[in-house]
Amino acid sequence: MAKVQTVETAPIRDARTLGIPKMLLLGGQHLFAMFGATVLVPLLTGLDVSTTLLMAGLGTLLFHFITKGKVPAFLGSSFAYLGGYAIVAPMINGQPNKEMLPYACGGVLVSGIIYLLLASLFKVFGINRVMQFFPPVVTGSMIIAIGLTLAPSAIDNCNQDWLLAFIAIALIIVCNIWGKGMVKIIPIMIGIIGSYIVALCLGRIDFSAVSNSSIVALPIHTSAIAKFDISAIITILPIALATVMEHIGDISAISATTGENYIADPGLHRTLIGDGLATSFSALFGGPANTTYGENTGVLVLTRIYDPKVIRIAAVFSVVLSFFPAVSAVISTVPAAIIGGVSLILYGMISAIGIRNFVENKVDLTKSRNVIITAAILGCALGFKFSAAQGISFAVGSTTISLSGLAIAAIVGILLNAILPGKDFVFNGNINNAATDTKDSTADKPSQPNAVKPATTNTNTKSKSKGKKK
């Protein structure tokens, strides 16, 4: 009996082939994916939810403009700055510290400038030289760590109602594996809507936030516009060094997902500028720092729709929603358990990308050097994440600097890669380099010392020229 071969669906890089109605649905799916985490940051810091949604949408559009519309990334609220907000503008009896929040935003605004300074270094010294510090053994381990460190938050949400979480997970899996046509493309939206209907039938939806919200309102408040204080700036500024490391990991994850080398084209300097300006712009008007969102990267993995236009549709939706607090309130009624179930799949997908990055780049884990770097990155990221301190804090003069587990892991991995002997990584302009960190990986191809293989095996998509020097 002949074996039946199954071919994975080819990725879609131009969503216009699906038609406008389906593109709108896909944009809505990305909106749902980012919504829970994005609105959680203002709830924890006291910032305005509508302002946050507006700045997430505008920040994403600004990022896409600066990166020439090539990178399918959504920018939402950054959790890395929560410690800075807690120090500069701590909540007062559970209520926002409206007097100090503008000063915290001022510190975040200035921290965005750090992105611009680092972007200039990448531009001046060249991507090839800089990328020697970020071989797949480092970026792959960081991608795995990003997913694993996010996963506990998904479990915490699932713990609130495992029945709803399981229904959301089951619907996503069934639609993605056995679904046909559009059902296969929007499994997350189906999972959310299906489990939400069940929650409605079981009486587990709280509509109190909807009844207390106005229908239409301006999302910008003059009282929240950033103010500047040197102490607040010094407190928050170092956080940018940590988030830059996370940004590199996120862009590597998106590149590995789509098979496009965004680090070379449009360039890491452009993605850093986009992220930094989006953060500063958001903080100026009283919004949180922005960052590329792992949830939306997970959506890319699951749906294989890589067209940045879909992300921009989600950004426009976010902007429109910011003017309608009642609509935002309705979306926020989705139980945390459902968001947890969806996130559990998406965060796992991120770690899976890191593993795929190892496999496609033939990272040789029989080499002690690679094992040590991988172990150090995962050990630091997870160890510090789940320690009591959740990172390292140290004083430099009168300033206390805090580094998250992911930031520590990135720094340790980069330093070990630079110090340990046996480096054989040659960056040739492709994020997926078959001749990377391997033993004699090019021995059988002496005429192609920088041989590469694509990140995907689809023959239906034309390959693009990437990473050419200008």
Secondary structure by P-SEA (a helix, b strand, c coil): cbbbbbbccccccccccccaaaaaaaaaaaaaaacaaaaaaaaaccccaaaaaaaaaaaaaaaaaaacccccccccccccaaaaaaaaccccccccccccaaaaaaaaaaaaaaaaaaaaaaaaaccccccccccaaaaaaaaaaaaaaaaaaaaaaaaacaaaaaaaaaaaaaaaacccccccccaaaaaaaaaaaaaaaacccccccccccccccccccccccbbbbaaaaaaccaaaaaaaaaaaaaaaaaaaaacccccccccaaaaaaaaaaaaaaaaaaccccccccaaaaaaaaacccccaaaaaaaaaaaaaaaacaaaaaaaacccaaaaaaaaaaaaaaaaaaaaaaaaaaccccccaaaaaaaaaaaaaaaaaaaccccbbbbbcccbbbbbcaaaaaaaaaaaaaacccccccccccccccccccccccccccccccccccccccccccccccccccc
